[in-house]
Amino acid sequence: MADLKLRGISKQFGLVSVLKDVDLDVADGEFVVFVGPSGCGKSTLLRTISGLEEPSSGQVMIGGEDVTDFDPSERGVAMVFQSYALYPHMTVSQNLGFGLRMGGMPKEDVAKRVEEAARILELDELLDRKPRQLSGGQRQRVAIGRAIVRQPKAFLFDEPLSNLDAELRVQMRIEIAKLHQQLGATMIYVTHDQVEAMTLADRIVVLRAGRIEQEGSPIELYDNPDNVFVAGFIGSPRMNFLGGTVSEIAGDVLRVALGGFDRSSITVRQRSGKAALGQKVTIGIRPEHFCAVEESGERLTATAQVVEQLGGVSYVYAVGSDGETKLTIQQKGHAKITNGAQIDVGIEAGAALAFDTDGARL
């Protein structure tokens, strides 16, 4: 296994700049997930690491060696794609060992590696089947096994679960997490699904428009986003964003009058110390941070429009008194709220975040 370093990675396609001076360190054995919206450059960055794309500028170093000019086969990495790309006429065993056989490895060594990968991925009983006889999850495990047999320095995953249904995605997330624990391998994983990122990653790298917006552990990004983009991208359902104006400042504590709600204000702790009286701000509140009014000094009055009863949790989709400001409220268990009802909710102390008009955290 090996560490990975990216230094000043940029990539242009004609006049379009896809990656812009990206610097990143990935420790040996770390599981790093790239997330971001479509077109943010996450797959291009992964392909640049693998050697499938050549950077316009910058360096790629794997295990302390500059591999920027190396062919993909010389970099010691294995890539798992969204498409399984299995040979339909070959058995699982033959698919797993194909790359090794083409590389001239002795049959005995190929058999040992195939056997070990099959054991790790619980494919032992499927080795004689053809791909058409496998489920989607089993095919993806074979694709991952094909990477494992190469014993690479790092594994690169490019949205490997996006072709699976919801239940299989959950199952395969668990399988990949277990695989990382077993192998202790360096893994870089690309996804647009922030739930996958939160459940798999040691560290998440959030990209937007070819730049790294923020990186950190899932909980760090969830609790302390640097800007509105990260705050809205991490977390499901997404954070509520409400407009407001700073009405009082006492040290690092702000009092913000909220727009969209009659006579409502909220206390927010700032970390930048740059807020000013009368400043327009955006307040972020996660759906799970609403509570009963008697448990909070804050109060918002809204009108419920739709209530989703999901069993263990309920989501109330509501609007403010202006009829336009939207609010998503999470409640434990069964919500005793009807569509069209007026509701009062409190906000947990210290849970709200403040952002300036440029989207930066205050």
C-alpha positions as CSV (number, residue, x, y, z in Angstrom):
1,M,0.0,0.0,0.0
2,A,1.1,3.6,-0.4
3,D,0.3,7.2,0.3
4,L,-0.7,9.7,-2.4
5,K,0.2,13.3,-3.0
6,L,-1.3,15.7,-5.6
7,R,0.5,19.0,-6.2
8,G,-1.0,21.8,-8.3
9,I,-3.1,19.5,-10.5
10,S,-4.9,21.5,-13.2
11,K,-6.7,20.1,-16.3
12,Q,-8.1,22.0,-19.3
13,F,-10.2,20.6,-22.1
14,G,-9.7,23.3,-24.8
15,L,-10.8,26.5,-23.1
16,V,-12.7,24.8,-20.3
17,S,-10.8,24.5,-17.0
18,V,-12.0,21.3,-15.2
19,L,-9.4,21.1,-12.4
20,K,-7.8,24.2,-10.9
21,D,-4.6,23.9,-8.9
22,V,-5.7,21.0,-6.7
23,D,-3.4,20.0,-3.8
24,L,-4.2,16.9,-1.7
25,D,-2.5,14.4,0.6
26,V,-3.9,10.9,1.1
27,A,-2.3,8.9,3.9
28,D,-1.4,5.2,3.5
29,G,-4.4,3.1,4.3
30,E,-6.8,6.1,4.3
31,F,-10.3,6.0,2.8
32,V,-11.0,9.3,1.0
33,V,-14.2,10.1,-0.8
34,F,-14.5,12.8,-3.5
35,V,-18.0,14.3,-3.6
36,G,-19.6,17.1,-5.4
37,P,-22.3,17.9,-8.0
38,S,-22.1,16.7,-11.6
39,G,-19.4,18.5,-13.5
40,C,-17.3,19.5,-10.4
41,G,-14.2,17.5,-11.6
42,K,-14.3,14.6,-9.2
43,S,-14.1,11.8,-11.8
44,T,-11.5,13.8,-13.9
45,L,-9.4,14.0,-10.7
46,L,-9.7,10.3,-10.1
47,R,-8.8,9.5,-13.8
48,T,-5.8,11.9,-13.5
49,I,-4.6,9.8,-10.5
50,S,-5.0,6.6,-12.4
51,G,-3.2,7.9,-15.5
52,L,-6.3,7.7,-17.8
53,E,-6.1,11.6,-18.0
54,E,-2.9,13.6,-18.3
55,P,-2.9,16.7,-16.1
56,S,-2.3,20.0,-17.9
57,S,0.0,20.9,-15.0
58,G,1.0,19.5,-11.6
59,Q,2.4,16.3,-10.1
60,V,0.9,13.0,-9.1
61,M,3.0,11.1,-6.5
62,I,2.2,7.6,-5.3
63,G,4.3,6.0,-2.6
64,G,6.8,8.9,-2.7
65,E,7.4,8.4,-6.5
66,D,6.5,10.9,-9.1
67,V,4.2,9.0,-11.5
68,T,2.9,11.9,-13.5
69,D,4.3,10.6,-16.7
70,F,3.8,6.9,-16.0
71,D,1.3,4.8,-18.0
72,P,-1.8,3.6,-16.0
73,S,-0.3,0.0,-15.8
74,E,2.9,1.3,-14.2
75,R,1.3,3.3,-11.4
76,G,0.4,0.3,-9.2
77,V,-3.3,1.4,-8.8
78,A,-6.5,-0.6,-9.6
79,M,-9.7,1.1,-10.7
80,V,-13.3,-0.1,-10.3
81,F,-15.7,1.6,-12.6
82,Q,-19.5,2.2,-12.6
83,S,-19.8,-0.4,-15.4
84,Y,-18.8,-3.9,-14.3
85,A,-17.1,-4.6,-17.7
86,L,-17.0,-8.3,-17.1
87,Y,-16.3,-10.7,-20.0
88,P,-19.6,-12.4,-20.6
89,H,-18.1,-15.7,-22.0
90,M,-15.8,-16.2,-19.0
91,T,-16.6,-17.6,-15.6
92,V,-16.1,-15.6,-12.4
93,S,-12.8,-17.3,-11.8
94,Q,-11.6,-16.5,-15.3
95,N,-12.7,-12.9,-15.0
96,L,-10.9,-12.5,-11.8
97,G,-7.6,-13.9,-13.1
98,F,-7.7,-12.5,-16.6
99,G,-5.4,-9.5,-16.1
100,L,-2.9,-11.6,-14.2
101,R,-2.8,-14.2,-16.9
102,M,-2.3,-11.6,-19.6
103,G,0.6,-10.2,-17.5
104,G,2.3,-13.6,-17.7
105,M,1.9,-14.7,-14.1
106,P,2.2,-18.4,-13.5
107,K,-1.0,-20.3,-13.2
108,E,-0.4,-21.4,-9.6
109,D,0.1,-17.9,-8.5
110,V,-3.0,-16.7,-10.4
111,A,-5.1,-19.5,-8.7
112,K,-3.9,-18.4,-5.3
113,R,-4.8,-14.8,-5.8
114,V,-8.2,-15.6,-7.3
115,E,-8.9,-18.0,-4.3
116,E,-7.9,-15.3,-1.8
117,A,-10.1,-12.6,-3.5
118,A,-13.0,-15.0,-3.7
119,R,-12.7,-15.7,0.0
120,I,-12.6,-12.0,0.9
121,L,-15.6,-11.2,-1.2
122,E,-17.5,-14.4,-0.5
123,L,-17.5,-15.4,-4.1
124,D,-16.3,-19.0,-3.4
125,E,-19.5,-20.7,-4.6
126,L,-19.9,-18.5,-7.7
127,L,-16.5,-19.1,-9.3
128,D,-17.9,-21.3,-12.1
129,R,-20.8,-19.1,-13.0
130,K,-21.0,-16.7,-15.9
131,P,-21.8,-13.0,-15.4
132,R,-25.4,-13.5,-16.7
133,Q,-26.0,-15.9,-13.8
134,L,-25.1,-13.2,-11.2
135,S,-27.1,-10.4,-9.6
136,G,-25.9,-6.8,-9.9
137,G,-24.3,-6.8,-6.5
138,Q,-22.5,-10.1,-7.3
139,R,-21.2,-8.6,-10.6
140,Q,-19.9,-5.6,-8.7
141,R,-18.1,-7.8,-6.2
142,V,-16.4,-9.6,-9.1
143,A,-15.3,-6.2,-10.5
144,I,-13.9,-5.3,-7.1
145,G,-12.2,-8.8,-6.9
146,R,-10.5,-8.2,-10.2
147,A,-8.9,-5.2,-8.6
148,I,-8.0,-7.0,-5.4
149,V,-6.0,-9.8,-7.2
150,R,-3.6,-7.2,-8.6
151,Q,-2.6,-6.3,-5.0
152,P,-2.4,-2.6,-5.9
153,K,-0.9,0.3,-4.0
154,A,-4.2,2.0,-4.0
155,F,-7.8,1.3,-5.1
156,L,-9.7,3.9,-7.1
157,F,-13.6,3.6,-7.2
158,D,-15.5,5.7,-9.8
159,E,-19.2,5.7,-8.7
160,P,-19.2,1.9,-8.4
161,L,-22.7,1.6,-6.9
162,S,-24.7,3.9,-9.1
163,N,-26.1,1.1,-11.3
164,L,-27.5,-0.8,-8.3
165,D,-31.0,-0.5,-6.7
166,A,-31.3,1.2,-3.3
167,E,-31.2,-2.0,-1.2
168,L,-28.2,-3.4,-3.0
169,R,-26.4,0.0,-2.7
170,V,-26.8,-0.2,1.1
171,Q,-25.5,-3.8,1.1
172,M,-22.5,-3.0,-1.1
173,R,-21.6,0.0,1.0
174,I,-21.2,-2.3,3.9
175,E,-19.2,-4.7,1.8
176,I,-16.8,-2.0,0.7
177,A,-16.4,-0.7,4.3
178,K,-15.6,-4.3,5.5
179,L,-13.2,-4.7,2.6
180,H,-11.3,-1.6,3.6
181,Q,-11.1,-2.8,7.2
182,Q,-9.8,-6.2,6.0
183,L,-7.2,-4.9,3.6
184,G,-6.1,-1.7,5.3
185,A,-5.7,-0.4,1.7
186,T,-5.5,3.2,0.5
187,M,-8.8,3.8,-1.2
188,I,-10.2,6.8,-3.2
189,Y,-13.8,6.8,-4.0
190,V,-15.9,9.1,-6.2
191,T,-19.6,9.5,-5.7
192,H,-22.3,12.2,-6.0
193,D,-24.2,10.5,-3.2
194,Q,-23.3,12.2,0.1
195,V,-24.9,9.4,2.1
196,E,-22.2,7.1,0.7
197,A,-19.6,9.6,1.5
198,M,-20.7,10.0,5.1
199,T,-20.9,6.2,5.7
200,L,-17.7,5.2,4.0
201,A,-15.1,7.9,4.3
202,D,-12.3,8.5,6.8
203,R,-12.1,11.9,5.1
204,I,-14.4,13.7,2.6
205,V,-13.1,16.0,-0.1
206,V,-15.9,18.3,-1.4
207,L,-15.3,19.7,-4.9
208,R,-17.0,22.4,-6.8
209,A,-16.1,23.8,-10.2
210,G,-12.7,22.1,-10.1
211,R,-11.6,23.3,-6.7
212,I,-11.6,21.8,-3.2
213,E,-14.2,23.6,-1.2
214,Q,-13.4,21.8,2.1
215,E,-12.0,18.5,3.4
216,G,-12.3,16.8,6.7
217,S,-13.9,13.9,8.5
218,P,-17.7,13.4,7.8
219,I,-18.6,14.8,11.2
220,E,-16.3,17.8,10.9
221,L,-17.9,18.7,7.6
222,Y,-21.4,18.1,8.9
223,D,-21.0,20.1,12.1
224,N,-18.6,22.8,10.9
225,P,-19.1,23.5,7.2
226,D,-17.0,26.5,5.9
227,N,-19.6,27.8,3.5
228,V,-23.2,27.5,2.3
229,F,-22.3,25.1,-0.5
230,V,-20.7,22.5,1.8
231,A,-23.5,22.9,4.4
232,G,-26.1,22.3,1.8
233,F,-24.4,19.4,0.1
234,I,-23.5,17.4,3.3
235,G,-26.6,16.1,5.1
236,S,-29.9,14.6,4.0
237,P,-32.4,16.1,4.0
238,R,-30.4,19.2,3.2
239,M,-30.0,22.1,5.6
240,N,-32.6,24.8,5.8
241,F,-31.4,28.2,4.7
242,L,-33.3,31.3,6.0
243,G,-32.6,35.0,5.2
244,G,-32.0,37.4,8.1
245,T,-30.5,40.6,9.4
246,V,-28.1,41.1,12.3
247,S,-30.0,43.1,14.9
248,E,-27.7,42.7,18.0
249,I,-24.1,41.7,18.6
250,A,-22.7,40.7,22.0
251,G,-19.2,39.4,21.7
252,D,-19.4,36.3,19.5
253,V,-23.2,36.0,19.8
254,L,-25.5,37.5,17.2
255,R,-29.2,38.2,17.3
256,V,-30.6,37.8,13.9
257,A,-34.1,38.9,12.8
258,L,-35.4,36.3,10.4
259,G,-37.2,37.1,7.1
260,G,-40.2,35.1,6.1
261,F,-41.5,34.6,9.6
262,D,-43.6,37.0,11.7
263,R,-41.6,38.6,14.5
264,S,-39.1,35.8,14.7
265,S,-35.4,36.1,15.6
266,I,-32.7,33.7,16.5
267,T,-29.4,33.6,18.5
268,V,-26.3,32.4,16.6
269,R,-22.7,32.1,17.7
270,Q,-20.2,33.5,15.1
271,R,-16.7,32.2,14.7
272,S,-15.2,34.9,12.4
273,G,-15.9,38.0,14.5
274,K,-16.7,39.9,11.3
275,A,-20.4,40.4,11.6
276,A,-21.8,43.9,11.6
277,L,-25.1,45.4,12.7
278,G,-27.6,45.5,9.9
279,Q,-25.7,42.9,7.9
280,K,-27.7,40.6,5.7
281,V,-27.0,37.0,6.6
282,T,-28.1,33.4,5.8
283,I,-29.0,31.2,8.7
284,G,-28.6,27.5,8.3
285,I,-30.6,25.0,10.5
286,R,-30.6,21.2,9.9
287,P,-34.0,19.5,10.0
288,E,-33.1,17.4,13.1
289,H,-32.2,20.5,15.1
290,F,-35.8,21.7,15.6
291,C,-37.3,20.8,18.9
292,A,-40.4,21.6,21.1
293,V,-40.8,25.3,21.9
294,E,-40.6,24.7,25.6
295,E,-37.1,23.2,25.1
296,S,-35.8,26.3,23.4
297,G,-35.8,30.1,23.8
298,E,-36.4,30.4,20.0
299,R,-39.7,30.1,18.2
300,L,-40.7,29.8,14.6
301,T,-44.3,29.6,13.4
302,A,-44.9,27.9,10.1
303,T,-47.7,26.2,8.1
304,A,-47.3,22.5,7.4
305,Q,-47.8,21.6,3.7
306,V,-46.8,18.0,3.5
307,V,-46.1,15.4,6.2
308,E,-44.0,12.3,5.4
309,Q,-44.5,9.5,7.9
310,L,-41.6,7.1,7.5
311,G,-42.1,5.1,10.7
312,G,-39.2,5.8,12.9
313,V,-38.9,9.4,11.7
314,S,-41.2,12.0,10.1
315,Y,-40.5,15.0,7.9
316,V,-42.7,18.0,7.9
317,Y,-42.4,20.3,4.9
318,A,-43.7,23.7,5.9
319,V,-43.6,27.4,4.8
320,G,-43.2,30.6,6.7
321,S,-45.8,33.3,7.2
322,D,-44.8,34.8,3.8
323,G,-45.9,31.6,2.1
324,E,-42.6,31.2,0.3
325,T,-39.8,30.5,2.8
326,K,-39.5,26.7,3.0
327,L,-38.7,24.7,6.1
328,T,-38.0,21.0,6.5
329,I,-38.6,19.7,10.1
330,Q,-37.6,16.3,11.3
331,Q,-39.5,14.7,14.1
332,K,-39.0,11.3,15.8
333,G,-41.6,8.7,15.4
334,H,-45.1,9.6,14.1
335,A,-45.7,13.3,13.6
336,K,-49.2,14.3,14.9
337,I,-49.5,17.1,12.4
338,T,-51.9,17.5,9.6
339,N,-51.5,19.2,6.3
340,G,-52.3,22.9,6.5
341,A,-51.9,23.0,10.3
342,Q,-50.0,25.9,11.9
343,I,-47.1,24.7,14.0
344,D,-44.6,26.3,16.4
345,V,-41.1,24.9,16.7
346,G,-38.1,25.7,18.7
347,I,-34.4,25.5,17.7
348,E,-31.8,23.6,19.7
349,A,-29.3,25.9,21.4
350,G,-26.1,26.5,19.4
351,A,-27.4,24.5,16.4
352,A,-27.9,27.3,13.9
353,L,-25.1,28.5,11.7
354,A,-24.6,32.0,10.1
355,F,-23.2,32.7,6.6
356,D,-22.5,36.0,4.9
357,T,-24.0,37.1,1.5
358,D,-21.0,35.5,-0.3
359,G,-21.9,32.1,1.4
360,A,-18.8,32.1,3.7
361,R,-19.3,31.0,7.3
362,L,-19.4,33.9,9.8
